Each structure stands twice: as C-alpha cells, then as structure tokens.
Amino acid sequence: QVQLVESGGGLVKPGGSLRLSCAASGFTFSVYSMSWIRQAPGKGLEWVSYIGRSPSIIYYADSVKGRFTISRDNAKNVLYLQMNSLRAEDTAVYYCARDYVSRVIDPWGQGTLVTVSS
Amino acid sequence: EIVMTQSPGTLSVSPGERVTLSCRASQSVSSNLAWYQQKPGQAPRLLIHGASPRATGIPARFSGSGSGTEFTLTISSLQSEDFAVYFCQQYNNWPITFGQGTRLEIK
C-alpha cells in the first residue's frame, strides 16, 4: 500500500537548519507531485511547499520562501525539505503528502515534529 | 491569497444526528474545494474533492456541495468514529490554503 514516512525532525535553535526526508513506497513516486504541509501545535494546516513531477515546477508559501528548499530524488523515492534560518514560528508537525489529483492531497505521512527553541 | 473561513468553530452533536459544516472562500475557487478529516494524533484524511465527489473508501454518509465561494460538508447520520476536526482546502489558486477547521464533539 502507499506509504510516506517522514524523518529528520527534532529540536533546533533559532537560526539553525534541518533537513526533512520523506521515504515513499507503494506507488510510482516519479509520476506524482508532492507537498510539505505543516501544523503548529493545536493549530490548523499550512501548506509549505509543492514540487511537481518535474523538479522545475516548485512553489513555496511566502512564510518560508528564501529559507526552505524542496527537492526530490526519483531514483531513491525520497522527498526532501531543507530548512534554513529556522524561527520559533516554524515549530510544527511537518507532513509529507502526495497529490491525489491536481493539488488535492492524499495520502499524508504520519508527520515529523520540528521544534525551534533556544 | 484566498482566505478560507469555516463555521462553526466547534459543533456539539449527538450520534445519529445530521450535521452540516460550512466553508466560505474569500473569492471564487470554482469547484476546486476539498474536505479532510483529522482525528487526534493522526494525519488528515481526504474525504471529498471537486466539492462533491467522495474519495475512495469514504462512506456515503459524507456528502459535499457548493461552488464558487460557498461550500458545505454534510454527514447524514453521525457515527462515533466521525467525531474529529474537519478542514476545507482550496486548490484553485496558489498558494493552496486551508480553513481553520471545525471540531465535532460529542454532546
């Protein structure tokens, strides 16, 4: 079955960096667009970044533009999110998610918690 | 950015009741509207896309309607497993945006 497994979260100081990974299995990874979506503790959902089947199609939320970089390795079936210059407001569970159809999102991974605190 | 507003924020209902959740977009999103269910400690799950078609495996008691700026999600007869938070999402324009959620709690 389709599985998305995130890793790489943890505690980081403000200004620090983290790289999240999402290992995909159970489907042909290279033909699907993928997204990162986050959820601050007790809050709603915020879409962070999107990468198309072709890595040339990339979008970012304004809140992370210039600090985060999304990428994919279709040979390894892995999605990445490089997060630099982290801020306290970046604290959230980060979900990796696949396009169900045209930016409708399903399924989602189980999420990885990123905590930015001194 | 399109702002999605859900109402009410919390709804207290009894099992077996029919419930309607609302989602309003700050500008037209055509029918490019999805609904998700999230249970505590779990990732969201897709229920509805294209404003009304159910995703694979979603029970028929869930139905969606609307277009443009006004949308509803109706659960015809609440089951115990339906008590959760529901989010709407527009995917008509970048950036993709979500509503703040409606929490269904047991009365």
Interface residues (C-beta under 8 A of the other chain):
Chain A: S35 G44 L45 E46 W47 Y50 Y59 A61 D62 Y95 Y100 V101 S102 R103 V104 I105 D106 P107 W108 G109 Q110 G111
Chain B: E1 N32 A34 Y36 Q42 A43 P44 R45 L46 H49 G50 A55 F87 Q89 Y91 W94 P95 I96 T97 F98 G99 Q100 G101
